[in-house]
Amino acid sequence: MLLFKPSLLSLAIAAAGASVSAYAADEVDTTATADENIEVIQVTGIRRSLQESQSLKMSSSSIVEAISAEDIGKLPDVSIAESLARLPGVSAQRLDGRANVISIRGMGPDFTTATLNGREQASVNDNRGVEFDQYPSELLNRVVVYKTPDATVMAQAIGGTVDMQTISPLTHGEQTFAVGVRGEMNDLGALNAGSSDSGYRGSISYIDQFADDTIGIALGYARMMSPNQEERWQAWGYPEDSAGNSVLGGAKPFVRSSELERDGVLAVFEYAPNDFYQTKVDLYYSKFTDDQRLRGIEIPAAWGANGGVEATKIENGLVTEGVIRGAEVVVRNDVNKRDAESLSVGWNNKFQINDNWNVEADIGLSKAERTDIGMESYSGTGRGTGVGAVDDLGFKYNGDGSYNFTHNLDYSDPNVIKLGDPLGWGSPIDANTQDGFINKPEIEDELKSFRLAAEYVFDSSAIRSIKFGVNYTEREKTKLDKGYFLTLKGYDGSDPNYVMTVPEQYILGATSLDFFGMGNVLSYDSLAFYNDGNYIETDVADVDASRAVNSWDVSEDVTTAFVMATLDTDVYDIPLTGNFGIQAVQTDQSSNGTASTLENGQLVTNANFDSASYTEWLPSFNLGFEVAESQMLRVSAARTLTRSRMDQMNANIGYNYEENPTTGVNWTGNAGNTQLRPWLARQYDISYENYFSDQGYFALAVFYKDLENYTYKQTSFIDFTDIVPPQNPTDNPIGSFEQWQNGQGGYVQGIEASFSMDFGMWASVLEGFGTVLSGSYNESEVKETADSEPTTLPGLSEKTFNATVYYENSGFEARVSSRYRSDFLGEVTAISLTRQNVNVKAETVVDAQIGYDFSESGIDALYGLSVLFQVNNLTNEPFTSYTGDDARHVRDYQNYGRNFMLGANYKF
């Protein structure tokens, strides 16, 4: 029998309403002890959060990490992703300055599953990975990360499962009303004309119990209007010049101003009329809008049709100073706008038939919808190359990956910079007809679930209970990808040099590009110009074979039968707890897509359908040995799966034809693969945990994941003669064809350590001071085929380190937190809102906050009021990505500035 006993502080947390996992039964009268001490034990703020998180970790039968709210509506960080990134073995990737997706134990977002109250969630992106900034932290009570699965976890993943949990109003046990508000400001200022650098966050929560504590409700609403600014250097690439030196191919620097608007609603209804029946309905809804304005200049260099690049300084094979002669540039006024909605509804019922039998039924629905607008509006000195005014642009590498420029033209002058197609980009309609472009992808994702389970509890046995049941899910995800070439209505081809002065009603104040030396740039409301009907739109899918196969529909029906035994016994006088079990997972997957080809020079599309079925067996065990008092040795093993990316499972087949190819290959093709099997792994874990105080522990864990397979894009050379009709008699019938396939596999292994300490246990003068530290080291080797070279695993940082130092005493609270991750392969947005993997440089992000709780002041009128000042990205850490092996070949250098927040919370 497990000897862990609840401390007075843990009991105080439980008595205050926190839902701590149950300990094994022992002879202690916990209720009486808690009641006797509740008035003298003070458990508040960050220490309350750490103590509950430690209690959850300590009492779990699996290897887990947890974060808990400091109080109602107060998780430790601004977003869920930032809180998760402070946990051992967990790291986050930033998007537009905010933590967005996570990696667990070196496994990227593709290998991580998110649930809400145990139910898998639909996602707003093209794949399965949940974007955690969709979930307001104010509406969540705790988050648990399962690093090792058991047979009752329905949404397993090779990396781990993140379960976000809402509050239980009956367990909370008291009436609570909480309000919070914060003002927010970014220190870069309003970079774009017409943008704002200030915003706010607000939340309100109400929890109550009725009818002799048999009915409980929890209601919450959170709203955010957050400014976000960015100075971004973006390079096209770095080709080699005639001397073999790398030189800037081109660049697209810009400033971005965003307004993130998010509304979240939570409702929980709980009814427990007796000790034998409990029902709970929970609803979560989020509406998220990200409105971005981007203004900058696109500068062709070595890859441009200009007078060439004159190098004046070369350092270690890189041209670091020079002049772009006769430069023709494109002034960009772009808009990215995302509207997303998420809905999650669940109904859970628990029945206790007698002392031995329990039954549970759960039904859930999760829906997500997303609509994007990605608009590009071009302007310059003329239509087409060699027409308008040119400039000699000096450039100099500044050492951080970006470049500083000098210029001669005034790029903010509407008499110089006019609407048109300055460089004759891309459009297959006719030369110089692409005056802009707009992407309008839409995503719909719906996931329905039903679970029926039973548990038999033994009266006296080494096996404490047997749980068994079945879970059924239906999921359908649809992507409609639309894109349009934009041509000014005034351009009919009669005047090949036609350009248009921006009408005065659309012109805004100038936007400064001084951060890389280009001065002011012409700024106008391009979206309003588009909405007023000033462009002719041409559907890309009508003229481009590759775009015709970007839309798809993927469906999955998954039936999971499971059985698990839980253990509570002694082995040679060593207390042993844990579980062992197995899942049988049967999957039917299908996709509706499009097959496109060319016939007589015309694009022809046909519907295409494909389906597949498979069954996988997933055994697992988790064993915990209490080798000494409050010291646990855990051993776990499992076979786990992560389902393939849905955007790779589509049934699309597309072919492209090039009449005069430089490679000698006329035909190329690509396809999704509905036959893809999930990623599979056998994983092994050992963890040692030493809980030396109520708020102090040390843990060391090692893990090994044997990847049975890995998904990669296979390139084959095939005879196209029987697939598509020849376009010309001299065409080469042999072409290349790419398709996603299940490959060889490999391994991921690592070690992680964590340490939490309340310094007050050593000396009274240190009362209130404490620290939380964690670090991990990961390595992997993955091969696409048995003969291929090892490939980099997306999302894997070799090293991560997190540190928090805090002080909390007599109402005062202060903390500084930092998170570090080494270089990794990250996924970013590329052209036409597609996704691309790039190398991301190591980063250390530091946040800080200070506050005071007036409940400790002795002023009755201010009881329940607390104030907070917070700084995110205190050291202004940039996000930097690069191409190839030379870290100087920077693709993106993004400066986000610091976000300052000042706010107050009130609870009664």
Secondary structure, 3 states (H helix, E strand, C coil): CCCCCCCHHHHHHHHCCCCCCCCCCCCCCHHHHHHHHCCCCCCCHHHHHHHHHHHHHHHCCCCEEEEECCECCECCCCEHHHHHCCCCCEEEEEECCEEEEEEECCECHHHEEEEECCEECCCCCCCCCCCHHHCEHHHCCEEEEECCCCCCCCCCCCCEEEEEECCCHHHHCCCEEEEEEEEEEECCCCCCCCCCCEEEEEEEEEEEEECCCCEEEEEEEEEEEEEEEEEEEEEEECCECCCCCECCCEECCEEEEEEEEEEEEEEEEEEEEECCEEEEEEEEEEEEEEEEEEEEEEEECCCCCCCCEEEEEEECCEEEEEEEEEECCEEEEEEEEEEEEEEEEEEEEEEECCCCEEEEEEEEEEEEEEEEEEEEEEEECCCCCCCCCCEEEEEEECCCCCEEEECCCCCCCCCCCEECCCCCCCCCCCCCCCCEEEECCEEEEEEEEEEEEEEEECCCCCEEEEEEEEEEEEEEEEEECCEEEEEECCCCCCCCCCCECCCHHHECCCEECHHHCCCEECCECHHHHHHCCCEEEEEHHHCCCCHHHCCEEEEEEEEEEEEEEEEEEEECCEEEEEEEEEEEEEEEEEEEEEEEEEECCEEEEEEEEEEEEEEEEEEEEEEEEEEECCEEEEEEEEEEEECCCHHHCCCCEEEEECCCCCCCCCEEEEECCCCCCCEEEEEEEEEEEEEEECCEEEEEEEEEEEECCCEEEEEEEEECCCCCCCCCCCCCCEEEEEEEEECCEEEEEEEEEEEEEEHHHCCHHHCCEEEEEEEEEEEEEEECCCCCCCECCCCCCCEEEEEEEEEEECCEEEEEEEEEECCEEEEEECHHHCEEEEEECCEEEEEEEEEEEHHHCCCHHHCCEEEEEEEECCCCCCEEEECCCCCCCEEEEEECCCEEEEEEEEEC
